Amino acid sequence: MEQQKLPNVTLALVLAIVSFLCCCFAGLPGALLSGIAFFLLKKDEKTYSANPEGYSNYNQLKTAKIVALIGLIIGLLYFLFFAYNIYQMGGWDAYMEQSRELMEQWGIEE
């Protein structure tokens, strides 16, 4: 019997890599993309466990899982750091006020 490729592994690997790249910008988009990658990988793990001899790219699934986990952890840590910084500034209103002051200082119009 000819071995097939698991259907969602490539997409999950791309999502995991993009989540790893996005986690450094805002945190939550990276965590969201990692969550989607984990969902797709879980489906493929069930498919693989039903017929392990029929699929050839299980190692790629494990790689995608590791990259998605790293993206998820870094994204959540970045989000928690961002939330802590806003809390230390005095809340969302103080953060927005400081942002307005910086924009005026640099001559950027709202």
N, CA, C and O atoms as a GROMACS GRO file, in nm:
protein
  440
    1MET      N    1   0.084  -0.119   0.000
    1MET     CA    2   0.000   0.000   0.000
    1MET      C    3   0.088   0.125   0.000
    1MET      O    4   0.186   0.133   0.075
    2GLU      N    5   0.054   0.218  -0.083
    2GLU     CA    6   0.131   0.341  -0.095
    2GLU      C    7   0.101   0.434   0.023
    2GLU      O    8  -0.014   0.452   0.062
    3GLN      N    9   0.207   0.492   0.078
    3GLN     CA   10   0.189   0.583   0.191
    3GLN      C   11   0.144   0.720   0.141
    3GLN      O   12   0.191   0.770   0.038
    4GLN      N   13   0.053   0.779   0.217
    4GLN     CA   14   0.001   0.911   0.187
    4GLN      C   15   0.061   1.011   0.285
    4GLN      O   16   0.128   0.974   0.381
    5LYS      N   17   0.035   1.138   0.258
    5LYS     CA   18   0.075   1.242   0.351
    5LYS      C   19  -0.046   1.282   0.433
    5LYS      O   20  -0.159   1.283   0.384
    6LEU      N   21  -0.022   1.316   0.561
    6LEU     CA   22  -0.131   1.363   0.646
    6LEU      C   23  -0.182   1.495   0.589
    6LEU      O   24  -0.102   1.580   0.551
    7PRO      N   25  -0.314   1.515   0.584
    7PRO     CA   26  -0.370   1.627   0.508
    7PRO      C   27  -0.344   1.767   0.564
    7PRO      O   28  -0.333   1.862   0.486
    8ASN      N   29  -0.334   1.783   0.695
    8ASN     CA   30  -0.326   1.918   0.751
    8ASN      C   31  -0.188   1.956   0.804
    8ASN      O   32  -0.172   2.065   0.860
    9VAL      N   33  -0.090   1.870   0.790
    9VAL     CA   34   0.039   1.895   0.852
    9VAL      C   35   0.109   2.016   0.790
    9VAL      O   36   0.165   2.098   0.863
   10THR      N   37   0.108   2.028   0.659
   10THR     CA   38   0.176   2.140   0.594
   10THR      C   39   0.113   2.273   0.634
   10THR      O   40   0.184   2.369   0.664
   11LEU      N   41  -0.020   2.278   0.633
   11LEU     CA   42  -0.089   2.400   0.675
   11LEU      C   43  -0.060   2.432   0.821
   11LEU      O   44  -0.037   2.548   0.855
   12ALA      N   45  -0.060   2.331   0.907
   12ALA     CA   46  -0.032   2.353   1.048
   12ALA      C   47   0.112   2.400   1.068
   12ALA      O   48   0.137   2.484   1.154
   13LEU      N   49   0.206   2.348   0.990
   13LEU     CA   50   0.344   2.392   1.001
   13LEU      C   51   0.359   2.538   0.957
   13LEU      O   52   0.432   2.614   1.021
   14VAL      N   53   0.291   2.577   0.852
   14VAL     CA   54   0.294   2.717   0.808
   14VAL      C   55   0.233   2.807   0.915
   14VAL      O   56   0.289   2.912   0.946
   15LEU      N   57   0.119   2.767   0.971
   15LEU     CA   58   0.057   2.845   1.078
   15LEU      C   59   0.148   2.855   1.200
   15LEU      O   60   0.155   2.960   1.264
   16ALA      N   61   0.216   2.747   1.233
   16ALA     CA   62   0.306   2.748   1.348
   16ALA      C   63   0.424   2.843   1.325
   16ALA      O   64   0.463   2.916   1.416
   17ILE      N   65   0.479   2.843   1.204
   17ILE     CA   66   0.590   2.933   1.174
   17ILE      C   67   0.544   3.078   1.176
   17ILE      O   68   0.613   3.164   1.231
   18VAL      N   69   0.429   3.106   1.117
   18VAL     CA   70   0.376   3.242   1.119
   18VAL      C   71   0.343   3.285   1.262
   18VAL      O   72   0.364   3.401   1.297
   19SER      N   73   0.292   3.194   1.343
   19SER     CA   74   0.263   3.229   1.482
   19SER      C   75   0.391   3.261   1.558
   19SER      O   76   0.392   3.350   1.642
   20PHE      N   77   0.498   3.188   1.527
   20PHE     CA   78   0.627   3.216   1.589
   20PHE      C   79   0.676   3.355   1.551
   20PHE      O   80   0.732   3.426   1.634
   21LEU      N   81   0.656   3.394   1.426
   21LEU     CA   82   0.697   3.527   1.381
   21LEU      C   83   0.606   3.636   1.438
   21LEU      O   84   0.654   3.744   1.472
   22CYS      N   85   0.476   3.609   1.448
   22CYS     CA   86   0.380   3.709   1.496
   22CYS      C   87   0.383   3.729   1.646
   22CYS      O   88   0.342   3.834   1.695
   23CYS      N   89   0.431   3.632   1.720
   23CYS     CA   90   0.425   3.643   1.866
   23CYS      C   91   0.512   3.756   1.917
   23CYS      O   92   0.489   3.805   2.028
   24CYS      N   93   0.609   3.798   1.840
   24CYS     CA   94   0.698   3.906   1.884
   24CYS      C   95   0.636   4.043   1.860
   24CYS      O   96   0.688   4.142   1.913
   25PHE      N   97   0.529   4.053   1.783
   25PHE     CA   98   0.469   4.182   1.754
   25PHE      C   99   0.356   4.216   1.849
   25PHE      O  100   0.350   4.329   1.898
   26ALA      N  101   0.266   4.124   1.876
   26ALA     CA  102   0.151   4.157   1.958
   26ALA      C  103   0.116   4.049   2.060
   26ALA      O  104   0.046   4.079   2.156
   27GLY      N  105   0.160   3.931   2.042
   27GLY     CA  106   0.133   3.825   2.138
   27GLY      C  107   0.010   3.743   2.104
   27GLY      O  108   0.022   3.623   2.076
   28LEU      N  109  -0.105   3.804   2.107
   28LEU     CA  110  -0.228   3.727   2.087
   28LEU      C  111  -0.246   3.671   1.946
   28LEU      O  112  -0.295   3.558   1.934
   29PRO      N  113  -0.210   3.743   1.839
   29PRO     CA  114  -0.223   3.678   1.707
   29PRO      C  115  -0.139   3.552   1.695
   29PRO      O  116  -0.182   3.454   1.635
   30GLY      N  117  -0.020   3.554   1.751
   30GLY     CA  118   0.064   3.436   1.749
   30GLY      C  119   0.004   3.321   1.826
   30GLY      O  120   0.008   3.206   1.783
   31ALA      N  121  -0.054   3.352   1.942
   31ALA     CA  122  -0.118   3.248   2.024
   31ALA      C  123  -0.241   3.193   1.952
   31ALA      O  124  -0.268   3.073   1.958
   32LEU      N  125  -0.315   3.279   1.884
   32LEU     CA  126  -0.434   3.234   1.811
   32LEU      C  127  -0.396   3.141   1.695
   32LEU      O  128  -0.459   3.038   1.675
   33LEU      N  129  -0.294   3.179   1.620
   33LEU     CA  130  -0.250   3.094   1.509
   33LEU      C  131  -0.196   2.960   1.560
   33LEU      O  132  -0.215   2.857   1.496
   34SER      N  133  -0.127   2.962   1.674
   34SER     CA  134  -0.079   2.837   1.733
   34SER      C  135  -0.194   2.748   1.775
   34SER      O  136  -0.188   2.626   1.758
   35GLY      N  137  -0.299   2.808   1.828
   35GLY     CA  138  -0.417   2.730   1.866
   35GLY      C  139  -0.481   2.662   1.747
   35GLY      O  140  -0.523   2.546   1.755
   36ILE      N  141  -0.490   2.734   1.636
   36ILE     CA  142  -0.546   2.675   1.514
   36ILE      C  143  -0.456   2.561   1.466
   36ILE      O  144  -0.505   2.456   1.424
   37ALA      N  145  -0.324   2.581   1.472
   37ALA     CA  146  -0.231   2.476   1.430
   37ALA      C  147  -0.246   2.353   1.518
   37ALA      O  148  -0.245   2.241   1.468
   38PHE      N  149  -0.261   2.372   1.650
   38PHE     CA  150  -0.281   2.258   1.740
   38PHE      C  151  -0.410   2.183   1.708
   38PHE      O  152  -0.412   2.060   1.714
   39PHE      N  153  -0.516   2.255   1.674
   39PHE     CA  154  -0.643   2.192   1.638
   39PHE      C  155  -0.625   2.104   1.514
   39PHE      O  156  -0.672   1.990   1.511
   40LEU      N  157  -0.557   2.157   1.413
   40LEU     CA  158  -0.535   2.079   1.291
   40LEU      C  159  -0.445   1.958   1.317
   40LEU      O  160  -0.466   1.850   1.262
   41LEU      N  161  -0.344   1.978   1.401
   41LEU     CA  162  -0.253   1.867   1.431
   41LEU      C  163  -0.321   1.758   1.510
   41LEU      O  164  -0.291   1.640   1.491
   42LYS      N  165  -0.413   1.794   1.598
   42LYS     CA  166  -0.486   1.694   1.676
   42LYS      C  167  -0.569   1.605   1.582
   42LYS      O  168  -0.576   1.483   1.601
   43LYS      N  169  -0.632   1.666   1.482
   43LYS     CA  170  -0.708   1.588   1.385
   43LYS      C  171  -0.618   1.491   1.309
   43LYS      O  172  -0.655   1.375   1.287
   44ASP      N  173  -0.499   1.538   1.269
   44ASP     CA  174  -0.408   1.451   1.196
   44ASP      C  175  -0.349   1.342   1.284
   44ASP      O  176  -0.321   1.232   1.236
   45GLU      N  177  -0.330   1.370   1.413
   45GLU     CA  178  -0.282   1.266   1.504
   45GLU      C  179  -0.384   1.152   1.515
   45GLU      O  180  -0.346   1.035   1.520
   46LYS      N  181  -0.512   1.187   1.520
   46LYS     CA  182  -0.616   1.084   1.524
   46LYS      C  183  -0.615   1.002   1.394
   46LYS      O  184  -0.629   0.880   1.398
   47THR      N  185  -0.598   1.071   1.282
   47THR     CA  186  -0.591   1.002   1.153
   47THR      C  187  -0.472   0.907   1.149
   47THR      O  188  -0.483   0.794   1.102
   48TYR      N  189  -0.358   0.955   1.198
   48TYR     CA  190  -0.237   0.873   1.198
   48TYR      C  191  -0.250   0.753   1.291
   48TYR      O  192  -0.207   0.643   1.257
   49SER      N  193  -0.307   0.774   1.408
   49SER     CA  194  -0.319   0.663   1.504
   49SER      C  195  -0.412   0.553   1.453
   49SER      O  196  -0.398   0.438   1.493
   50ALA      N  197  -0.505   0.588   1.366
   50ALA     CA  198  -0.595   0.487   1.309
   50ALA      C  199  -0.522   0.398   1.208
   50ALA      O  200  -0.557   0.281   1.193
   51ASN      N  201  -0.421   0.453   1.138
   51ASN     CA  202  -0.350   0.376   1.036
   51ASN      C  203  -0.205   0.428   1.026
   51ASN      O  204  -0.174   0.501   0.932
   52PRO      N  205  -0.118   0.391   1.119
   52PRO     CA  206   0.020   0.445   1.118
   52PRO      C  207   0.102   0.406   0.995
   52PRO      O  208   0.190   0.481   0.954
   53GLU      N  209   0.074   0.292   0.937
   53GLU     CA  210   0.152   0.249   0.821
   53GLU      C  211   0.113   0.324   0.693
   53GLU      O  212   0.187   0.321   0.595
   54GLY      N  213   0.000   0.389   0.694
   54GLY     CA  214  -0.051   0.454   0.574
   54GLY      C  215  -0.002   0.595   0.551
   54GLY      O  216  -0.032   0.654   0.447
   55TYR      N  217   0.074   0.652   0.646
   55TYR     CA  218   0.114   0.792   0.633
   55TYR      C  219   0.264   0.805   0.652
   55TYR      O  220   0.326   0.733   0.730
   56SER      N  221   0.322   0.900   0.579
   56SER     CA  222   0.468   0.910   0.576
   56SER      C  223   0.526   1.033   0.645
   56SER      O  224   0.646   1.037   0.670
   57ASN      N  225   0.447   1.134   0.677
   57ASN     CA  226   0.504   1.259   0.727
   57ASN      C  227   0.471   1.284   0.875
   57ASN      O  228   0.436   1.396   0.912
   58TYR      N  229   0.482   1.182   0.957
   58TYR     CA  230   0.456   1.201   1.100
   58TYR      C  231   0.564   1.286   1.166
   58TYR      O  232   0.534   1.360   1.260
   59ASN      N  233   0.688   1.277   1.119
   59ASN     CA  234   0.795   1.360   1.175
   59ASN      C  235   0.768   1.508   1.152
   59ASN      O  236   0.801   1.591   1.237
   60GLN      N  237   0.709   1.541   1.040
   60GLN     CA  238   0.672   1.680   1.012
   60GLN      C  239   0.563   1.725   1.108
   60GLN      O  240   0.561   1.842   1.149
   61LEU      N  241   0.473   1.636   1.146
   61LEU     CA  242   0.369   1.667   1.244
   61LEU      C  243   0.432   1.701   1.378
   61LEU      O  244   0.391   1.797   1.444
   62LYS      N  245   0.532   1.623   1.420
   62LYS     CA  246   0.598   1.650   1.548
   62LYS      C  247   0.672   1.783   1.545
   62LYS      O  248   0.673   1.856   1.643
   63THR      N  249   0.734   1.814   1.432
   63THR     CA  250   0.804   1.943   1.418
   63THR      C  251   0.705   2.058   1.426
   63THR      O  252   0.731   2.158   1.494
   64ALA      N  253   0.592   2.046   1.358
   64ALA     CA  254   0.491   2.150   1.361
   64ALA      C  255   0.437   2.170   1.503
   64ALA      O  256   0.410   2.282   1.545
   65LYS      N  257   0.423   2.061   1.576
   65LYS     CA  258   0.374   2.069   1.713
   65LYS      C  259   0.472   2.145   1.802
   65LYS      O  260   0.431   2.226   1.885
   66ILE      N  261   0.601   2.120   1.786
   66ILE     CA  262   0.702   2.189   1.866
   66ILE      C  263   0.706   2.338   1.833
   66ILE      O  264   0.709   2.421   1.924
   67VAL      N  265   0.704   2.373   1.705
   67VAL     CA  266   0.708   2.513   1.666
   67VAL      C  267   0.581   2.585   1.713
   67VAL      O  268   0.589   2.700   1.757
   68ALA      N  269   0.465   2.520   1.704
   68ALA     CA  270   0.340   2.580   1.751
   68ALA      C  271   0.343   2.601   1.902
   68ALA      O  272   0.294   2.702   1.952
   69LEU      N  273   0.401   2.507   1.974
   69LEU     CA  274   0.411   2.521   2.120
   69LEU      C  275   0.502   2.638   2.157
   69LEU      O  276   0.470   2.715   2.248
   70ILE      N  277   0.613   2.652   2.087
   70ILE     CA  278   0.703   2.765   2.113
   70ILE      C  279   0.633   2.897   2.082
   70ILE      O  280   0.642   2.992   2.160
   71GLY      N  281   0.563   2.903   1.970
   71GLY     CA  282   0.489   3.025   1.934
   71GLY      C  283   0.380   3.058   2.036
   71GLY      O  284   0.359   3.174   2.069
   72LEU      N  285   0.313   2.955   2.085
   72LEU     CA  286   0.208   2.976   2.185
   72LEU      C  287   0.265   3.030   2.315
   72LEU      O  288   0.213   3.125   2.372
   73ILE      N  289   0.372   2.969   2.362
   73ILE     CA  290   0.432   3.012   2.489
   73ILE      C  291   0.487   3.154   2.479
   73ILE      O  292   0.462   3.236   2.567
   74ILE      N  293   0.562   3.183   2.374
   74ILE     CA  294   0.618   3.318   2.359
   74ILE      C  295   0.507   3.421   2.341
   74ILE      O  296   0.515   3.530   2.397
   75GLY      N  297   0.404   3.388   2.264
   75GLY     CA  298   0.292   3.481   2.245
   75GLY      C  299   0.220   3.511   2.375
   75GLY      O  300   0.188   3.627   2.402
   76LEU      N  301   0.193   3.409   2.455
   76LEU     CA  302   0.126   3.432   2.582
   76LEU      C  303   0.214   3.509   2.680
   76LEU      O  304   0.165   3.596   2.753
   77LEU      N  305   0.344   3.478   2.682
   77LEU     CA  306   0.435   3.554   2.769
   77LEU      C  307   0.442   3.701   2.728
   77LEU      O  308   0.444   3.789   2.814
   78TYR      N  309   0.447   3.726   2.598
   78TYR     CA  310   0.450   3.865   2.550
   78TYR      C  311   0.322   3.937   2.588
   78TYR      O  312   0.326   4.052   2.630
   79PHE      N  313   0.208   3.870   2.573
   79PHE     CA  314   0.081   3.933   2.609
   79PHE      C  315   0.076   3.963   2.759
   79PHE      O  316   0.031   4.071   2.799
   80LEU      N  317   0.121   3.870   2.842
   80LEU     CA  318   0.122   3.894   2.986
   80LEU      C  319   0.216   4.008   3.022
   80LEU      O  320   0.184   4.089   3.110
   81PHE      N  321   0.330   4.017   2.956
   81PHE     CA  322   0.424   4.127   2.978
   81PHE      C  323   0.360   4.260   2.940
   81PHE      O  324   0.374   4.359   3.012
   82PHE      N  325   0.290   4.263   2.826
   82PHE     CA  326   0.223   4.384   2.781
   82PHE      C  327   0.114   4.426   2.880
   82PHE      O  328   0.102   4.543   2.914
   83ALA      N  329   0.034   4.330   2.925
   83ALA     CA  330  -0.072   4.360   3.022
   83ALA      C  331  -0.012   4.410   3.154
   83ALA      O  332  -0.067   4.502   3.216
   84TYR      N  333   0.098   4.352   3.197
   84TYR     CA  334   0.164   4.396   3.320
   84TYR      C  335   0.216   4.539   3.306
   84TYR      O  336   0.206   4.618   3.400
   85ASN      N  337   0.272   4.572   3.190
   85ASN     CA  338   0.320   4.708   3.167
   85ASN      C  339   0.207   4.810   3.171
   85ASN      O  340   0.223   4.918   3.227
   86ILE      N  341   0.094   4.775   3.113
   86ILE     CA  342  -0.021   4.866   3.119
   86ILE      C  343  -0.068   4.883   3.262
   86ILE      O  344  -0.102   4.993   3.304
   87TYR      N  345  -0.069   4.775   3.336
   87TYR     CA  346  -0.108   4.781   3.478
   87TYR      C  347  -0.011   4.871   3.556
   87TYR      O  348  -0.054   4.950   3.640
   88GLN      N  349   0.118   4.860   3.528
   88GLN     CA  350   0.217   4.940   3.599
   88GLN      C  351   0.206   5.088   3.563
   88GLN      O  352   0.241   5.174   3.645
   89MET      N  353   0.159   5.121   3.444
   89MET     CA  354   0.143   5.261   3.403
   89MET      C  355   0.023   5.326   3.470
   89MET      O  356   0.011   5.449   3.471
   90GLY      N  357  -0.065   5.247   3.524
   90GLY     CA  358  -0.184   5.303   3.587
   90GLY      C  359  -0.313   5.268   3.516
   90GLY      O  360  -0.416   5.330   3.542
   91GLY      N  361  -0.310   5.170   3.429
   91GLY     CA  362  -0.431   5.127   3.360
   91GLY      C  363  -0.434   5.172   3.215
   91GLY      O  364  -0.342   5.236   3.166
   92TRP      N  365  -0.544   5.136   3.149
   92TRP     CA  366  -0.558   5.164   3.007
   92TRP      C  367  -0.564   5.313   2.978
   92TRP      O  368  -0.506   5.359   2.880
   93ASP      N  369  -0.633   5.390   3.062
   93ASP     CA  370  -0.645   5.535   3.039
   93ASP      C  371  -0.508   5.602   3.045
   93ASP      O  372  -0.477   5.687   2.962
   94ALA      N  373  -0.426   5.566   3.142
   94ALA     CA  374  -0.292   5.624   3.153
   94ALA      C  375  -0.207   5.583   3.033
   94ALA      O  376  -0.127   5.663   2.984
   95TYR      N  377  -0.223   5.462   2.986
   95TYR     CA  378  -0.149   5.416   2.869
   95TYR      C  379  -0.188   5.498   2.746
   95TYR      O  380  -0.102   5.539   2.668
   96MET      N  381  -0.318   5.520   2.728
   96MET     CA  382  -0.365   5.598   2.613
   96MET      C  383  -0.319   5.743   2.622
   96MET      O  384  -0.285   5.804   2.521
   97GLU      N  385  -0.318   5.799   2.742
   97GLU     CA  386  -0.272   5.936   2.761
   97GLU      C  387  -0.124   5.948   2.727
   97GLU      O  388  -0.082   6.044   2.661
   98GLN      N  389  -0.046   5.853   2.771
   98GLN     CA  390   0.097   5.854   2.739
   98GLN      C  391   0.119   5.838   2.589
   98GLN      O  392   0.209   5.900   2.532
   99SER      N  393   0.038   5.756   2.525
   99SER     CA  394   0.048   5.739   2.380
   99SER      C  395   0.015   5.869   2.308
   99SER      O  396   0.083   5.905   2.211
  100ARG      N  397  -0.090   5.941   2.354
  100ARG     CA  398  -0.125   6.070   2.294
  100ARG      C  399  -0.012   6.171   2.309
  100ARG      O  400   0.020   6.244   2.216
  101GLU      N  401   0.048   6.174   2.428
  101GLU     CA  402   0.158   6.267   2.452
  101GLU      C  403   0.277   6.237   2.360
  101GLU      O  404   0.339   6.329   2.307
  102LEU      N  405   0.308   6.110   2.341
  102LEU     CA  406   0.417   6.074   2.251
  102LEU      C  407   0.386   6.111   2.107
  102LEU      O  408   0.474   6.156   2.033
  103MET      N  409   0.261   6.093   2.066
  103MET     CA  410   0.221   6.127   1.930
  103MET      C  411   0.231   6.278   1.909
  103MET      O  412   0.275   6.322   1.803
  104GLU      N  413   0.191   6.359   2.009
  104GLU     CA  414   0.204   6.505   1.998
  104GLU      C  415   0.350   6.545   1.994
  104GLU      O  416   0.388   6.635   1.920
  105GLN      N  417   0.432   6.479   2.074
  105GLN     CA  418   0.575   6.511   2.077
  105GLN      C  419   0.639   6.485   1.942
  105GLN      O  420   0.728   6.560   1.902
  106TRP      N  421   0.598   6.381   1.872
  106TRP     CA  422   0.655   6.348   1.743
  106TRP      C  423   0.581   6.416   1.627
  106TRP      O  424   0.620   6.399   1.511
  107GLY      N  425   0.476   6.493   1.658
  107GLY     CA  426   0.405   6.567   1.554
  107GLY      C  427   0.311   6.482   1.471
  107GLY      O  428   0.283   6.516   1.356
  108ILE      N  429   0.262   6.373   1.528
  108ILE     CA  430   0.169   6.286   1.454
  108ILE      C  431   0.028   6.326   1.492
  108ILE      O  432  -0.006   6.334   1.610
  109GLU      N  433  -0.054   6.350   1.391
  109GLU     CA  434  -0.194   6.390   1.414
  109GLU      C  435  -0.279   6.267   1.434
  109GLU      O  436  -0.252   6.162   1.376
  110GLU      N  437  -0.381   6.279   1.516
  110GLU     CA  438  -0.474   6.169   1.539
  110GLU      C  439  -0.580   6.165   1.433
  110GLU      O  440  -0.668   6.079   1.436
   0.00000   0.00000   0.00000
